[in-house]
Amino acid sequence: MKVIAHSPQLISAAEALRLVILPRWRQHPPCLRKSVPLRYQHLNLQHRNYGPRNKASLTAPSNDGPIRDEGIRAPEIQIVGQDNSLKPPASLRGSLASIDRSTQFLMQVGEKVHPRFADAPGPDEGQRDDRPKIPVCKIVDKLSYRQAQIAKAKPKKNPSTLSKEVELNWTIGPHDLDRRLKKMREFLKDGRRVEVVFGKKRRGWMQRKDVTEGKAKGLLEMIRDQAATVEGSKEWKALEGEEGGEMRMFFEAKGNKSK
């Protein structure tokens, strides 16, 4: 049986140098490059697709927070300036080197068609835009961002549950009474609960001999009448205390603007 010897395939020195120096992805014909859709490869054969692989991974922050710094999967980014204008594309590495990493970080806030491909034909109606994208980032102050996140995590207070106090005494003069009742109406219109407090500061108020039962009842009725001028106002809790002594009245107005 005749044995045929196979000689190794030889390549030229130039071809060997090309295989060593050029990036591997450039050694394939354009139709095999998956980083740029075929319809756009004639514009720039060296372009790579930028950003996360799907929109969900871009818009939804990870368990560790937003996409930031080295977590941005792109060699180039565009930074939003202080005037909200987009700066020209810059390398991610250079952008990270240009900021104070101890107090700032780069945060990805979106993506857009890379300016290099902006003039390329867009998708047909109802079709996915497969033009290469570039991440859009902001330079964020770490302290401000942390404070904003803490404030965001705090539960919002319902104004209707925040009580305001209006202090009166049983012998208050007409001018002071009008001013404090006006304040009570303003609180009710803002949707806040109001506590009308008698005799809180000085025990002498409830020891005045000129506070008759009739005068005390008249004052209570006047307060109720003034509260009733605010739409939806009512006493949400029975009054506490005694006439002529320490007492609290409780009002609220449902359906106002803070509700």
C-alpha positions in Angstrom: 0.0 0.0 0.0 1.4 3.3 -1.0 1.6 6.0 1.7 1.2 9.5 0.6 2.9 12.0 2.8 1.1 15.3 3.5 3.3 18.4 3.8 2.2 21.1 6.2 0.3 24.1 4.7 2.7 27.0 4.4 1.7 30.6 4.7 3.7 33.7 3.8 5.4 35.8 6.4 3.0 38.7 5.7 0.0 36.5 6.3 1.5 35.2 9.5 2.1 38.7 10.7 -1.4 39.7 9.8 -2.8 36.8 11.9 -0.8 37.8 14.9 -1.2 41.6 14.9 -4.8 42.1 13.7 -7.7 41.5 16.2 -9.3 38.1 15.6 -12.7 39.6 14.9 -11.2 41.5 11.9 -9.9 38.3 10.3 -13.5 37.2 9.4 -15.4 38.5 6.5 -18.1 41.1 7.2 -20.9 38.6 6.9 -19.6 36.7 9.9 -19.3 39.7 12.3 -22.1 39.6 14.7 -21.3 42.9 16.5 -22.8 45.1 13.7 -25.8 44.2 11.6 -24.9 43.4 8.0 -26.8 46.3 6.5 -24.6 48.8 8.4 -21.2 47.1 8.1 -20.2 49.1 5.0 -20.3 52.3 7.1 -17.6 51.3 9.6 -16.2 47.8 9.7 -14.5 48.4 13.0 -17.6 49.3 15.0 -18.8 47.2 17.8 -22.3 47.1 19.3 -22.6 49.1 22.6 -24.5 48.7 25.8 -26.4 45.8 27.4 -27.8 43.1 25.2 -31.5 43.9 25.8 -33.5 46.9 26.8 -34.6 45.3 30.1 -31.0 45.0 31.4 -30.5 48.7 30.5 -33.5 50.3 32.1 -33.9 48.0 35.1 -31.2 48.5 37.7 -29.4 45.5 39.0 -29.6 44.3 42.6 -26.5 46.4 43.3 -28.1 49.6 41.8 -27.8 51.4 38.5 -25.4 50.5 35.7 -22.3 52.4 36.6 -18.5 52.8 36.0 -16.9 49.5 34.8 -20.3 47.9 34.7 -21.1 49.9 31.6 -20.5 47.4 28.8 -19.2 49.6 26.1 -15.8 51.1 25.0 -17.4 54.4 24.2 -20.0 56.5 25.9 -21.7 59.9 25.6 -21.9 62.1 28.7 -24.8 64.5 29.5 -23.3 67.9 30.3 -24.5 70.3 33.0 -26.6 72.1 30.3 -28.2 68.7 29.5 -26.5 68.7 26.1 -24.7 65.5 24.9 -20.9 65.6 24.6 -19.2 63.9 21.7 -18.5 60.1 22.1 -15.5 59.5 24.4 -13.8 56.3 25.6 -15.2 54.8 28.8 -11.7 54.4 30.2 -10.8 58.1 29.5 -14.1 59.3 31.0 -13.5 57.3 34.2 -10.0 58.7 34.5 -11.3 62.3 34.1 -13.6 62.2 37.2 -12.8 62.1 40.9 -13.6 58.5 41.6 -13.7 59.1 45.4 -16.7 61.5 45.1 -18.2 60.8 41.7 -19.3 58.0 39.4 -20.6 57.5 35.9 -24.2 56.3 35.8 -25.8 54.9 32.6 -29.2 56.6 32.1 -30.1 55.4 28.6 -28.8 54.7 25.2 -29.1 56.2 21.7 -28.1 55.5 18.2 -24.4 56.1 17.9 -23.7 59.4 16.1 -21.5 57.4 13.6 -24.6 55.6 12.5 -27.2 58.5 12.8 -27.4 59.0 9.1 -27.9 55.3 8.3 -31.4 54.2 7.1 -33.7 53.7 10.0 -36.0 50.8 10.5 -39.3 50.4 8.7 -42.5 51.1 10.6 -43.1 48.5 13.3 -39.6 47.1 12.9 -36.8 47.0 15.6 -34.1 49.6 15.2 -31.0 47.5 14.9 -28.6 50.5 14.4 -25.7 50.3 16.9 -26.3 52.1 20.1 -24.1 54.0 22.5 -24.7 54.4 26.3 -25.7 57.8 27.6 -24.2 58.5 31.0 -24.2 61.2 33.7 -21.5 62.2 36.1 -23.2 61.7 39.5 -22.1 63.0 42.9 -22.0 60.1 45.3 -23.1 62.0 48.4 -26.0 63.7 46.6 -27.1 60.4 45.1 -27.0 58.6 48.5 -29.0 61.3 50.1 -31.6 61.2 47.3 -31.9 57.4 47.7 -32.4 57.7 51.4 -35.1 60.3 51.0 -36.8 58.2 48.3 -36.8 55.2 50.6 -38.6 57.1 53.4 -42.4 56.6 53.4 -44.3 59.7 52.3 -46.2 61.3 55.1 -49.9 61.9 54.6 -50.7 65.5 55.4 -54.0 64.5 56.8 -52.3 62.6 59.6 -50.2 65.5 60.7 -52.1 67.4 63.4 -51.7 71.1 63.8 -52.4 72.8 67.2 -54.3 76.0 67.7 -53.9 77.3 71.2 -56.7 79.3 72.8 -57.7 80.3 76.3 -61.2 80.7 77.8 -60.9 84.5 78.1 -59.2 85.2 74.8 -60.0 88.6 73.2 -62.0 89.0 70.0 -59.0 90.0 67.8 -56.8 87.1 68.9 -59.7 84.7 68.6 -60.4 85.8 65.0 -56.7 85.4 64.1 -56.4 81.9 65.5 -59.7 80.7 64.0 -58.5 81.9 60.6 -55.3 79.8 61.1 -57.5 76.8 62.0 -59.5 77.2 58.8 -56.3 77.4 56.7 -55.0 74.2 58.2 -58.3 72.5 57.5 -58.3 73.7 53.9 -54.8 72.2 53.5 -56.2 68.8 54.5 -54.6 68.8 57.9 -56.1 67.7 61.2 -56.4 70.4 63.8 -56.4 70.2 67.6 -57.9 73.2 69.3 -56.2 73.3 72.7 -57.4 75.2 75.8 -55.3 75.9 78.9 -52.2 74.2 77.6 -49.6 76.8 78.6 -50.8 78.4 81.8 -52.9 76.8 84.4 -54.1 80.2 85.4 -56.3 80.2 82.3 -58.5 77.6 83.8 -58.7 79.2 87.2 -60.1 82.5 86.1 -63.4 83.2 87.9 -64.9 85.2 85.1 -65.1 82.1 82.8 -68.8 81.3 83.1 -70.4 78.1 81.9 -72.4 80.1 79.3 -69.3 81.9 78.0 -67.4 78.6 77.7 -70.3 77.0 75.7 -70.5 80.0 73.5 -66.9 79.8 72.7 -67.1 76.2 71.8 -70.1 76.8 69.5 -68.2 79.6 67.8 -65.2 77.3 67.1 -67.5 74.6 65.7 -69.3 77.2 63.5 -66.0 78.4 62.1 -64.8 74.9 61.3 -68.1 74.1 59.6 -67.3 76.9 57.0 -64.6 74.6 55.5 -66.1 72.0 53.2 -66.1 68.5 54.6 -65.1 69.6 58.1 -66.1 67.6 61.1 -65.0 66.6 64.6 -63.3 63.3 64.0 -62.9 62.6 67.7 -64.9 63.6 70.7 -63.5 66.5 72.7 -61.4 65.8 75.7 -61.3 67.7 79.0 -63.8 70.0 80.7 -65.3 73.3 79.9 -63.4 76.1 81.6 -60.4 73.9 82.2 -57.9 72.0 80.0 -59.7 70.8 76.8 -58.9 69.6 73.3 -61.2 69.6 70.3 -60.3 67.5 67.1 -61.3 68.6 63.6 -60.5 67.4 60.1 -61.8 68.3 56.6 -62.0 65.4 54.2 -61.9 65.9 50.5 -59.6 69.0 50.5 -56.5 69.4 48.2 -54.0 67.4 50.3 -56.2 64.3 50.3 
